[in-house]
Amino acid sequence: MDNYQVFAAVYDDLMDKSLYAEWLKYVQKRVPTGQRILELASGAGDLAQRLVAEKYDLTVSDLSESMLELAASKVGGDSDTDFFAA
């Protein structure tokens, strides 16, 4: 098991959730709704979840398959979001 797999299990507990709202505002000021966005180093998918809810067309990438699985579970199956390990 690589370090990212272990870390994915506690990632959500360690991150400051208040930052995601600020990052979403940053994107909304600069990128029109519906545009395609590539999110690199997506982590557990909290920002991805918010971007998809705001109708952005999203591709999500991370080094860790475990993080991508967590992100995919948050985004949900109704989304056309693409996920890939880089």
N, C-alpha and C positions, 0 to 999 in steps of 0.2 A: 504494500500500500504506500503510495507516494505521499509526501507531506501535504500536498493540496487536498488529497482525499480526507486526510485527518482534519485539516483546517476547515474544510467545507462544513463539517459537522457543527462547528462552533462559530462560524463566520457571522451568521445573523446576530448572535448574541453580542459579538464584539463591535459591530459597526454602529455608528451614530446615525439612527434612522432620520433625524431631522435634516441631515445633509441632502437627502434625496429630493426633498421638496425644493431646495435651493437649486440643485442641478437641473431639475425639471424646468424651473423658471428661466434659467440660463438658456436652455435649449429653445424654449418657447419664444424667447425674445429674438432668436437668431435663425430659427428654422421654421418655415411654414408647416402647419399641420398637414399630414398626408405625405410629406417628403420621406424619402428613404434615408435611414440613418444606420451607420455602422457603429455599434458600441463595442469598443475594445476593452479587454480586461473587465468584463461585465460582472464578475463575482457572482453573487447569489441571485441576481436578477431583480433587485428592488427598483432600480431605475428603469430597467426594461419593462417591468410591470406597469409603471406609471406612463411611460412613453406609448406603450400599446393602448392603454386606456384613453390616451389623448389622440388616438388614431394616427400615430406615426407608423410608417412601414419600416420594420426593424430587422436588422441582421445582428446577431449577438455572437461575440467570440470571447473565449477565455482559454487559458492554458490547461485548465482542469476540467476533465469530463464530469467530475462530481459537481463542480460549480454549475456547469451547463445543465445538468440534470435538475438541480435545484432551481435554476432560473426558468427552465422550461415548465416546471411544475407551478411556478408562480404566475407565469404569463398565461398558461392555460392552453388547451387544445383548440380553441376557437380562433386563434390568431394564425396569421400567415407568417409569423416570425420564423426566421431561419437561425439555426444554432450550429456553430462549428468550433472545433478545437483548433487552436493555432499554436 
